[in-house]
Amino acid sequence: MRMTLFCALALAALSVLGQAADKGGVSMDEVLNNAKWLGHDGFLFSAAGKTVVVDPFKVENGQIADVILVTHEHFDHCSPDDIAKFSGKDTVIVTDADSAKKLSGNVKVVAPGDTVTANGVKVTAVPAYNTDKLFHPKDKGWLGFVFTLSGVSIYHAGDTDLIPEMADINADIALLPVSGTYVMTAEEAVQAAKRIKPRVAVPMHYGSIVGDEKDAETFKQALEGEMRVKVFK
């Protein structure tokens, strides 16, 4: 009887672990643990032998990336000097048409709705724009990205407000701007997170041009008990 109960419990535990792995639980933690916030909107993700960098800005040292994603042409997102620190002969840069004019190397131009595979990394370009300000007009076609590493989907929202298209985003990890002024406020970013329903929400776009750690903490506290939030230091 005890042996039967033990076997049943063991099988149940293995089933739970298997389901977690299928959903990317273990892989997602690995991706998060290997991720680096580069400051402002910049991130580096490494998993499954691939490295993806998004919007590096004011970075002292870089490492060669397989893919660099650039959301739009503003200097704090499309910084050729910083992008060069992560670029090698095989690096693919995925960006919008405006940013591409400022960059050299292997550059793929995309628009919202496009999906490309760059060095084995699937990348989908999604809309990013302001709804009540003029800094990031929708007609510019500037970008957010959803990309996949080790089976984990990551959404980098770019410089954006809370927009209807976020309801169509399917991502395990969502990187959302929280500083206001040029992008969503922390309170609006909370609404975005609830709309997207990622497994982990990450605040960004603070600590450099505008915003500070208080914005990140406001975001985290508002989502406490609803979803996991990781604040990078």
KOLFI-490119 format. One line per 5 residues: number of its first residue (from 1); their letters; for each residue z, y, x of N, C-alpha, C. Coordinates in pm, whole numbers. Last residue first. Layout:
// KOLFI-490119
NUM) A) Z,Y,X,Z,Y,X,Z,Y,X | ... .
***
This chain:
// KOLFI-490119
233) KFVKV) -1202,4486,1842,-1138,4587,1926,-1220,4610,2053 | -1308,4418,1509,-1324,4401,1652,-1257,4516,1727 | -1167,4281,1237,-1185,4411,1299,-1192,4389,1450 | -1264,4078,978,-1239,4081,1123,-1268,4220,1175 | -1147,3950,678,-1201,4067,745,-1166,4058,893 .
228) RMEGE) -1193,3734,405,-1153,3748,544,-1223,3869,605 | -1113,3849,76,-1199,3785,173,-1147,3811,313 | -887,3906,-80,-1016,3879,-145,-1113,3809,-51 | -666,3963,69,-650,3869,-40,-779,3833,-111 | -785,4281,146,-682,4181,171,-662,4094,48 .
223) LAQKF) -954,4488,118,-1010,4356,91,-908,4243,112 | -808,4709,191,-860,4705,55,-914,4567,17 | -761,4661,461,-649,4654,366,-697,4641,222 | -1019,4702,573,-951,4572,582,-843,4558,477 | -1067,4975,516,-1158,4870,470,-1087,4735,466 .
218) TEADK) -860,5091,658,-870,5113,514,-956,5005,450 | -931,5012,916,-809,4960,857,-807,4977,706 | -1166,5160,955,-1170,5014,962,-1047,4953,895 | -1060,5418,937,-1162,5375,841,-1170,5222,837 | -892,5425,1155,-833,5433,1022,-932,5387,916 .
213) EDGVI) -1054,5435,1377,-995,5306,1342,-931,5308,1203 | -1311,5668,1264,-1215,5615,1360,-1154,5486,1307 | -1603,5890,1245,-1513,5784,1199,-1419,5735,1307 | -1889,5935,1460,-1806,5976,1346,-1717,5859,1306 | -1966,5842,1712,-2025,5964,1655,-1935,6022,1546 .
208) SGYHM) -1723,5651,1756,-1814,5717,1852,-1865,5848,1794 | -1567,5533,1561,-1516,5538,1697,-1607,5603,1799 | -1799,5340,1362,-1684,5430,1377,-1645,5431,1524 | -1964,5119,1273,-2004,5260,1266,-1882,5352,1259 | -1794,4855,1087,-1861,4911,1204,-1893,5057,1178 .
203) PVAVR) -1609,4566,971,-1640,4710,967,-1706,4756,1097 | -1705,4260,838,-1672,4329,964,-1706,4477,950 | -1618,3974,650,-1669,4111,651,-1618,4181,777 | -1702,3639,593,-1627,3733,677,-1694,3869,672 | -1852,3539,390,-1730,3465,425,-1640,3551,513 .
198) PKIRK) -1965,3793,156,-1975,3714,278,-1848,3633,299 | -2040,3935,-93,-1952,3818,-88,-1974,3733,38 | -2181,4157,-180,-2248,4059,-93,-2173,3927,-89 | -1997,4297,-335,-2129,4267,-391,-2196,4155,-313 | -1783,4327,-168,-1762,4252,-292,-1896,4214,-356 .
193) AAQVA) -1906,4488,26,-1856,4355,61,-1837,4269,-63 | -1952,4720,-125,-2064,4645,-69,-2022,4502,-36 | -1692,4804,-176,-1777,4764,-289,-1896,4682,-240 | -1625,4863,89,-1549,4760,17,-1632,4711,-102 | -1794,5076,133,-1818,4952,207,-1742,4835,144 .
188) EEATM) -1670,5268,-20,-1800,5218,-63,-1835,5087,7 | -1442,5302,137,-1428,5258,-1,-1560,5203,-56 | -1550,5398,375,-1480,5270,375,-1467,5215,234 | -1879,5530,296,-1737,5545,326,-1674,5405,328 | -2207,5481,438,-2103,5455,338,-1965,5495,387 .
183) VYTGS) -2326,5753,649,-2335,5618,591,-2230,5603,481 | -2268,5999,741,-2408,5956,753,-2433,5824,680 | -1998,6025,597,-2082,6132,652,-2230,6093,654 | -1848,5696,657,-1889,5809,575,-1978,5905,651 | -1771,5468,799,-1721,5598,843,-1758,5716,754 .
178) VPLLA) -1856,5203,783,-1739,5244,703,-1700,5391,720 | -2112,4952,773,-2063,5082,818,-1955,5134,725 | -2067,4600,818,-2088,4711,725,-2034,4843,781 | -2177,4284,855,-2135,4399,936,-2170,4525,858 | -2095,3976,731,-2156,4104,696,-2094,4215,779 .
173) IDANI) -2161,3634,748,-2092,3745,812,-2166,3874,776 | -2322,3482,581,-2186,3436,610,-2100,3549,666 | -2531,3614,322,-2489,3608,462,-2347,3556,474 | -2772,3738,134,-2696,3612,144,-2658,3594,290 | -2849,4010,-70,-2814,3964,64,-2731,3837,57 .
168) DAMEP) -2886,4115,-317,-2975,4005,-280,-2945,3950,-141 | -2723,4328,-336,-2695,4217,-426,-2778,4094,-391 | -2836,4521,-178,-2728,4440,-120,-2691,4321,-208 | -3009,4671,-327,-3064,4554,-257,-2956,4466,-194 | -2868,4896,-415,-2884,4781,-504,-2930,4655,-433 .
163) ILDTD) -2634,5018,-162,-2766,5017,-227,-2783,4890,-312 | -2430,5234,-7,-2422,5120,-98,-2551,5119,-180 | -2618,5352,278,-2519,5367,172,-2511,5235,96 | -2667,5287,630,-2701,5277,488,-2585,5319,400 | -2776,5175,919,-2719,5299,864,-2761,5310,718 .
158) GAHYI) -2715,4817,922,-2779,4939,969,-2709,5061,912 | -2598,4576,848,-2647,4663,741,-2727,4783,791 | -2649,4263,946,-2618,4394,1005,-2681,4497,914 | -2548,3948,865,-2612,4068,809,-2560,4190,882 | -2604,3621,963,-2533,3745,996,-2613,3864,942 .
153) SVGSL) -2552,3278,913,-2632,3397,881,-2547,3523,896 | -2544,2997,1115,-2462,3104,1056,-2549,3227,1034 | -2685,2813,1261,-2666,2788,1118,-2585,2891,1046 | -2699,2936,1509,-2617,2815,1494,-2586,2786,1348 | -2786,3234,1357,-2751,3170,1484,-2664,3049,1455 .
148) TFVFG) -3005,3447,1189,-2931,3322,1186,-2912,3266,1325 | -2999,3775,1036,-3049,3678,1134,-2955,3559,1138 | -3093,4050,863,-3021,3924,847,-3081,3827,947 | -3070,4405,910,-3124,4274,948,-3032,4163,899 | -3199,4721,801,-3087,4634,830,-3150,4500,866 .
143) LWGKD) -3416,5002,882,-3381,4862,863,-3233,4826,872 | -3659,5229,731,-3566,5186,835,-3490,5063,789 | -3851,5353,571,-3860,5209,596,-3772,5161,710 | -3865,5609,483,-3884,5586,626,-3901,5437,659 | -3795,5620,219,-3938,5609,250,-3967,5594,399 .
138) KPHFL) -3519,5660,221,-3571,5527,189,-3716,5512,233 | -3376,5853,487,-3454,5843,363,-3512,5703,342 | -3108,5931,619,-3183,5805,630,-3262,5784,500 | -3009,6183,559,-3016,6141,700,-3106,6018,719 | -2958,6294,313,-3096,6295,362,-3113,6242,503 .
133) KDTNY) -2772,6145,40,-2784,6231,156,-2922,6211,217 | -2747,5945,-144,-2700,6077,-183,-2697,6174,-66 | -2849,5715,-35,-2877,5741,-176,-2839,5883,-219 | -3005,5603,267,-2906,5684,196,-2949,5705,51 | -3079,5262,371,-3113,5401,342,-2996,5471,271 .
128) APVAT) -3239,4972,446,-3118,5049,482,-3152,5196,460 | -3377,4648,359,-3368,4794,347,-3234,4850,393 | -3430,4400,620,-3391,4439,485,-3375,4591,479 | -3592,4143,798,-3565,4287,787,-3536,4321,642 | -3477,3846,934,-3534,3909,815,-3494,4056,813 .
123) VKVGN) -3528,3611,1184,-3482,3747,1154,-3554,3798,1030 | -3447,3328,1368,-3505,3378,1243,-3442,3512,1208 | -3516,3260,1698,-3416,3320,1608,-3487,3375,1484 | -3707,3181,1880,-3633,3078,1808,-3527,3129,1713 | -3817,3423,1964,-3747,3336,2059,-3657,3234,1990 .
118) ATVTD) -3823,3514,1638,-3834,3571,1772,-3751,3486,1868 | -3982,3504,1340,-3903,3420,1430,-3929,3470,1571 | -3950,3726,1058,-4016,3681,1180,-3923,3584,1252 | -4008,3873,747,-3932,3772,822,-4013,3727,942 | -3991,4177,560,-4057,4091,658,-3959,3992,718 .
113) GPAVV) -3830,4344,411,-3893,4231,344,-3962,4134,437 | -3903,4644,580,-3814,4571,490,-3888,4463,412 | -4112,4566,868,-4073,4653,757,-3980,4575,666 | -4155,4550,1226,-4134,4491,1094,-4099,4600,993 | -4298,4489,1537,-4273,4589,1433,-4262,4519,1298 .
108) KVNGS) -4185,4371,1838,-4239,4330,1708,-4200,4434,1605 | -4248,4409,2176,-4191,4472,2057,-4263,4422,1932 | -4199,4359,2487,-4245,4275,2377,-4179,4321,2248 | -4227,4690,2625,-4199,4548,2635,-4256,4473,2517 | -4070,4996,2507,-4174,4920,2577,-4133,4774,2585 .
103) LKKAS) -4019,5256,2260,-3979,5139,2337,-4099,5072,2404 | -4087,5447,2083,-4000,5489,2193,-3970,5376,2291 | -4227,5325,1885,-4298,5426,1963,-4218,5469,2086 | -4037,5175,1752,-4130,5107,1842,-4204,5205,1933 | -3916,5348,1573,-3846,5313,1696,-3941,5252,1798 .
98) DADTV) -4115,5353,1372,-4073,5477,1440,-4005,5446,1573 | -4136,5084,1284,-4250,5149,1348,-4209,5275,1424 | -3840,4886,1366,-3930,4958,1276,-4038,5031,1354 | -3803,4574,1554,-3764,4707,1508,-3866,4765,1411 | -3716,4356,1804,-3761,4364,1665,-3712,4494,1606 .
93) IVTDK) -3803,4248,2119,-3738,4357,2045,-3800,4361,1905 | -3746,3971,2320,-3826,4024,2210,-3744,4131,2138 | -3751,3888,2664,-3678,3945,2550,-3775,3999,2445 | -3865,3802,2895,-3894,3725,2775,-3825,3780,2650 | -3777,3971,3095,-3921,3956,3077,-3958,3883,2949 .
88) GSFKA) -3501,4143,2934,-3562,4066,3041,-3709,4047,3011 | -3260,4383,2837,-3398,4335,2830,-3439,4258,2955 | -3028,4516,2838,-3024,4383,2779,-3162,4316,2779 | -3084,4761,2941,-2977,4685,3006,-2968,4542,2953 | -3268,4873,2766,-3317,4819,2893,-3212,4733,2963 .
83) IDDPS) -3102,4976,2571,-3181,4858,2539,-3233,4792,2666 | -3010,5204,2705,-2917,5095,2674,-2992,4966,2643 | -3249,5352,2720,-3173,5320,2842,-3077,5203,2819 | -3330,5377,2446,-3409,5301,2542,-3333,5263,2669 | -3168,5351,2165,-3138,5411,2295,-3212,5331,2403 .
78) CHDFH) -3142,5366,1855,-3257,5336,1942,-3238,5413,2072 | -2887,5459,1794,-2928,5323,1754,-3047,5277,1838 | -2852,5717,1858,-2735,5630,1871,-2762,5487,1825 | -3095,5841,1797,-3059,5818,1937,-2941,5724,1956 | -3290,5685,1538,-3187,5781,1581,-3129,5741,1716 .
73) EHTVL) -3471,5485,1447,-3503,5563,1566,-3395,5661,1612 | -3315,5166,1359,-3394,5286,1332,-3394,5377,1454 | -3228,4911,1451,-3237,4940,1308,-3321,5063,1274 | -3326,4659,1659,-3304,4805,1656,-3330,4851,1513 | -3234,4372,1829,-3268,4429,1699,-3231,4576,1698 .
68) IVDAI) -3344,4158,2074,-3275,4285,2051,-3326,4341,1918 | -3312,3827,2191,-3363,3917,2087,-3278,4043,2083 | -3203,3728,2421,-3327,3668,2371,-3394,3763,2273 | -3073,3945,2676,-3075,3892,2540,-3208,3826,2510 | -2884,3977,2964,-3017,3955,2909,-3008,3886,2773 .
63) QGNEV) -2623,4215,2929,-2667,4082,2972,-2798,4054,2901 | -2495,4529,3060,-2553,4442,2961,-2578,4304,3016 | -2255,4790,3092,-2324,4674,3147,-2378,4587,3035 | -2197,5018,2931,-2195,5024,3077,-2277,4912,3139 | -2351,5169,2654,-2300,5044,2710,-2307,5051,2862 .
58) KFPDV) -2444,5351,2458,-2340,5388,2554,-2271,5264,2611 | -2551,5102,2239,-2542,5247,2261,-2422,5276,2351 | -2758,4859,2077,-2665,4894,2187,-2669,5044,2215 | -2858,4727,1823,-2828,4870,1841,-2730,4902,1954 | -2771,4395,1883,-2813,4492,1782,-2766,4632,1822 .
53) VVTKG) -2869,4094,2038,-2802,4224,2051,-2858,4318,1946 | -2829,3751,2076,-2890,3857,1996,-2805,3982,2010 | -2891,3460,2252,-2815,3586,2250,-2894,3691,2175 | -2857,3106,2238,-2932,3227,2207,-2839,3348,2207 | -2709,2873,2259,-2798,2909,2368,-2883,3032,2345 .
48) AASFL) -2547,2875,2035,-2655,2776,2044,-2757,2814,2151 | -2476,3223,2056,-2447,3090,2000,-2570,3003,2017 | -2369,3552,2064,-2421,3441,2143,-2378,3310,2080 | -2416,3890,1986,-2381,3758,1936,-2446,3652,2024 | -2313,4219,2005,-2376,4110,2078,-2324,3978,2021 .
43) FGDHG) -2363,4540,1851,-2301,4407,1858,-2382,4314,1946 | -2318,4882,1760,-2370,4782,1853,-2291,4652,1853 | -2239,5102,1625,-2307,4999,1546,-2351,4881,1631 | -1959,5163,1815,-2044,5224,1714,-2107,5115,1626 | -1938,4886,2043,-1904,5022,2002,-2005,5074,1902 .
38) LWKAN) -2000,4629,2071,-2040,4715,2181,-2003,4861,2156 | -1822,4347,2003,-1856,4478,1949,-1883,4569,2068 | -1929,4019,2050,-1870,4139,2111,-1916,4262,2034 | -1868,3671,1979,-1930,3800,1950,-1856,3913,2021 | -1739,3435,2003,-1827,3472,2113,-1894,3607,2093 .
33) NLVED) -1604,3418,1764,-1526,3421,1889,-1609,3463,2009 | -1816,3400,1581,-1728,3518,1582,-1651,3530,1713 | -1919,3146,1647,-2004,3265,1657,-1918,3391,1665 | -1696,2989,1589,-1750,2991,1725,-1835,3115,1747 | -1675,3030,1317,-1567,3074,1404,-1613,3082,1549 .
28) MSVGG) -1917,2909,1240,-1895,3051,1215,-1783,3105,1304 | -1883,2642,1308,-1983,2720,1378,-1960,2870,1361 | -1687,2571,1120,-1659,2562,1263,-1754,2650,1341 | -1833,2636,875,-1700,2684,906,-1669,2685,1055 | -2079,2568,765,-2081,2652,883,-1945,2699,927 .
23) KDAAQ) -2080,2388,570,-2087,2527,529,-2083,2622,648 | -2047,2156,713,-2174,2178,644,-2191,2323,605 | -1782,2186,791,-1886,2193,893,-2021,2221,829 | -1657,2157,544,-1641,2283,617,-1749,2298,722 | -1728,1893,486,-1776,2001,401,-1766,2134,472 .
18) GLVSL) -1588,1762,691,-1734,1755,685,-1793,1865,600 | -1326,1819,620,-1379,1870,746,-1530,1868,747 | -1318,1678,378,-1296,1824,379,-1353,1886,507 | -1360,1418,475,-1454,1477,379,-1443,1628,377 | -1137,1378,631,-1269,1381,695,-1373,1443,604 .
13) AALAL) -943,1380,428,-940,1483,533,-1075,1495,602 | -1017,1152,287,-1019,1283,220,-1023,1395,322 | -971,956,479,-1106,978,431,-1120,1114,362 | -693,983,502,-778,1008,618,-921,1036,575 | -609,909,247,-583,1045,294,-673,1080,412 .
8) ACFLT) -694,642,248,-746,736,148,-728,879,192 | -542,537,456,-688,538,467,-750,639,369 | -283,569,347,-319,635,472,-470,646,485 | -302,400,125,-278,542,105,-319,621,228 | -333,156,261,-436,202,167,-424,352,144 .
3) MRM) -93,144,399,-217,150,474,-330,201,386 | 89,125,187,94,241,276,-36,258,353 | 0,-121,84,0,0,0,0,125,87 .
***
